[in-house]
């Protein structure tokens, strides 16, 4: 089991970097997809939800989702997203 590590000595240190890059690329692609959806369309709401699922601390996407709900008169959903937004802000501020 140690043979692969001796063949690829830098692999354990490179994997987190590769994963971080892949996550950034995925997040960027999800953001482009969400932005490409018509503003009032449910597909934008759904794309924003996928984006937030991929990155729960994405405050901009949470704000966009709040605005989408407000645009559609869904005040309860907007309020729920505001609570999630506040939780995300607190998580980002935590030491």
Buried (B, 14 or more C-beta within 10 A) or exposed (E): EEEEEEEEEEEEEEEEEEEEEEEEEEBEEBBEBBEEBEEEEEEBBEBBBEBBEBBEEBEEBBBBBBBBBBEEEBEEBBEEBBEBBEEBEEEEEEE
